[in-house]
Amino acid sequence: MDGVVLMGTINFDLYPEIRDAGSLSSAMAEAADKAGLDLPGVRSQSEVGPGVISTAQVDSSRGKVLVWLDESTRTFFVGIQEGRFVWAEGATDDLAALVAASVAWRDGMFVGEFANNFPFMTLTRLAKAREMGDPVPAQWDWLLNSETFEEERPLVEAACTEYRLRQLFPNLSHGTLRLSTNLGVQGSREIHIKPMDGGRYRVEDTSVSGSPYDTGSLMEAVVTAAGFLDRCPDSE
């Protein structure tokens, strides 16, 4: 089709800089150089397939700036993620602004200043608390008070009564309470409490082989979960 370059379902006529540079990561590097910014190491999120052309990532001490393209409009989608924790999300049609934001985040700009300087980026609920060093209380407060988790409230309230569990970073996923020793960063040790049929609960330590243990009540599950913290994980 003359005048229209497609890679997968993306119309690269919407992204002439990328078409000319050969990939999103190359276009970002060129835009950074043009603006007098330093952006070494920007690369694709993929090693094969359309993502080699249409995605990019920039590594930082606070996770990765991940970029991908919309298929039918000129839109650069951006997510800043550290393991499972998302710092900020946004979208822009301005490649230069995207590059400037990527450099600012990589260089450690404070999250409040980052949001003010790049209004197309929206901080997530816990970004400021995490920057201050302890998002754990804010996360517990959210799970305990948000209407979103009303059904799981008894599970969260019971776990929160145990001091050792309250020091862990909590998340709810498909009804399972996941308690992370490292703020939910991918690969961190987690204690899971999962409701089962008949009022039973399954408790598991992801770092210990053969740890799943079925309990007959919620409070027994909480005691078992806290007890797992006294055990050494397999990796230690």
N, C-alpha and C positions, 0 to 999 in steps of 0.2 A: 504494500500500500504506500504510494508515493507521499512523502511529507509526514508520515506518521511512523514512528519507531516504537514497536511494542516489545516489552520484555515481560513474559507472563501476560498479565492483563493490564500492565501499567503503560499509559501513553507518555512516552518520554518527550513528546513535543511540549508537554507541560513543564518539563525540566531540562531546558536546553543546556544548562551548565553541566548536568550529569551526563547527558548524551555526548557532549563534546569531551568531557574529561574521562569518560569510560565507566565511571562508577560513582556512587554517592560519596564514598570515602575519599576518592580522589578529588571530587568537586569541593568537598569540605576543606581539604588540605590546600587547594588552590585559592579558595575564598579567604582562608586564614592568612595565607602568604600575601594576598592582595591587600588585606587590611592591616598588615604588619603585626599579625598575631602568631604565636608559636603553638602549633598543634601537631607535634610529632606523634606517631603511633596510632592515629585514627585509622580504623580498619573496618572491614565488613564483619557483620555478625555471623556470616556463613562462609564456608569454604567451597561449597558447590551450589549449583542451582541459581535461580533468579535473585536470591538474597545477596549474592556476591556483588551484584550491581545496585540493588535497591535498598540495602541496609547499611548502617554504620554504627560503630561504637567507639567511645572514648573512655579509657580507664582512668579512675581517680582513686584517691584514698578513701572516698566516700561512695564507692560503688562504680557503676557504669552508666554513662550517658548513652542511651540506646535510641537510634533514629531509624525510622522506616517511612515509606512513601504511601500516600493515598493513591488509589488507582485512577480515579476519574476527576479529581480536582488537584490543583497545585497545593499540596499540604504536606509539610514535614511533621510527622508525629514524633514526640519526644517523651521518653520516660527515663527517670533517673532512679536506678534500683541497686540496692545492696543486699544480695541474697534475695530473700522474699520481702524485704522491707523496701517500700517505694517512697523516695524522698519527695518527688515532684513529677507532674505530668503536664503536657501541653501540646500545642500545635501552632505552626506558623507557616506562612508562605514565603518568608524572607530567609534566604540561605545565610546572608551575612549575620542576621540576628541570631540564627541557630548556632553558627560558629562562635560568635561572641559569648553566648550563654554557655556553650560547651567548655570554652577556655576558662571562663569565670568560675564555673563549678569545679573544674579540674584544679584550678589554682587556689581553691579553698574559700571563696567568697562566702560570707555568712548568709544563712538562708533568708533572713529578712531582707537584706540588701539585694540578694539574688532575685527575690520575688518582685521587689520594687523596680529593679533595673530591667527585668525581662517579664513584663506583665502577661505575656502569652503562656508563661509557666505558672502552674498552681501548686503550692505546697500541699502535701498531704497533712492529715490531722495531727500526726505525731512528729513532724519534721523538726519543729522548734524544740520540742521536749527532747528529742534524740540528740540534737546539737548541744543541748545543755548537759547531756551525759546520762540522763536517767529517764527514758520514756516509759519505764515499767509502771509506775503509779498511774500515769495518764491512761495507759492501755487498760489496766484493771478498772479504772473509773468508767471508761467507755463501755466495757463489757457489762459492768454492773448496772449501768443506768440507761443505756440506749434501748429504745423500744425494739430495735432490730433483733435483739437477743433475748426477748422476753421469755421465749420457750426454754432457752438454755439457762435462764437465770438461777435456778436452784443448784445446778452443777457449778456455775461460776462462784456463787456465794459460798458453797461448801468448800471449794478449793481455797478460796480467799481466807477462810478462817485458819488455815494452816500456815504458820509463819514462813516455813521454808519454801512452800509452794508460792507464796505471795512475793518472794524475791525473784521469781522466774518471769519471763516475758510471756503473757498468755495470748493465745489466738484460738478462735473457733473455726473449725472446718468440717462441714457436713455433720454437725452435732458433736464432734469430738473436740474436747479441750486439749490443746497442745501447749505445753509449758516448756519454753526454750531457755537453756542456760546461757545463750548468747544472742539475745534480742531477735531471735528468729532468723539469723543469718544462715544461709543454706549450709547444711552439713553439721550444724551445731547439735549438741545432745538435746533430746526432747523427751519429756514424760507425757504420755497420752492417757487420757481418761475418756473412754468411749461408752456411752449408754448402750445396753443390750436389751433384748426382750425380757419380760418378767421382772423388771426392776433390778437387773444385774448390771454390772459394769466391768469392762475390760481395761486393765491398766498395763501399760507397756513403756519400757525404757528403750528408746531407739538405739542406744549404744551398747546394749547388753543382749547377747544372743539368748534366745529362749526365754525372754523376760515376760511375754504376755501372761497375765494372771487374771482370772475371772473372780470377781467378788460378788457377794450377795446383797450389798447395800452401798449407797453413795458414800457414807462416812467410812466404811471399810475401804472403799476405793481411794479415798483421800489419804487415809493412813498408809495404805500400800504405796501410793505414789510418793509420799514423803519418805517412806522407807527406802525406796529405790535410790534416793540421793545419798544414802549411806554406803551404797555399793559402788565399787570401782567399775567404770565402763571397760569394755573389752580392749579398747585402744590404750588404756593406761597400764 
